[in-house]
Amino acid sequence: MDSCDSEIPDVSRLVDIRPYQFEPISNEINPGEDSNSSSETSDIDDLSQAEDRLLNTDWCDCGNCEPMTTSEECTCCSNVSAVSFHMQPEDLQCITEHEVFVANCLNRHVLQVSMYAYLENVGPFDDNEPINERYRFMAYRRFVQWIWHRLGRHNRKILPACVVKKIRDTFPSETYSGFKYAIV
């Protein structure tokens, strides 16, 4: 055996790795309880909570959100860890107040340059598409790149309602499509 091999420490005792260590804890069902009735009850509770999110902004902590078209979209910037990470050093109430957001997601000139890069790499927009829809599309992309650093065909993120609201207010339109999952 080499002297190098004897210098490598045995880490198996130091590292406590167990299977399923970081898996979420499941909801246990009481032995006498019917599994169908408990799952139906939780589904009804989840559905009513989801509907409640559509009717108010009690879920908003920043004060800039508005109810969206789906309960999934009713999310505040302070409830998304990747977004709130960018807010902490600046001690901001809302990510829409961050200077990077304002400069990169609301500035028409920055979005126009991003549009040229997009056209070069991905392809043309529809010629009939209004300019504000293009700006909104580019603003959403820039926000995702800033926060999550990657975009992809199946890498979609639901944006906080305050971000969507601010971008929509800056680049208004008659209709909005909302979040859509990627088609597989």
Secondary structure, 3 states (H helix, E strand, C coil): CCHHHHHCCCCCCCCCCCCCCCCCCCCCCCCCCCHHHHHHHHHHHHHHHHHHHHHCCCCCCCCCCCCCCCCCCCCCHHHCHHHHHHHCCCCCCCHHHCHHHHHHHCCHHHHHHHHHHHHHHCCCCCCCCCHHHHHHHHHHHHHHHHHHCCCECCECCCCCHHHHHHHHHHCCCCCCCCCCCCCC
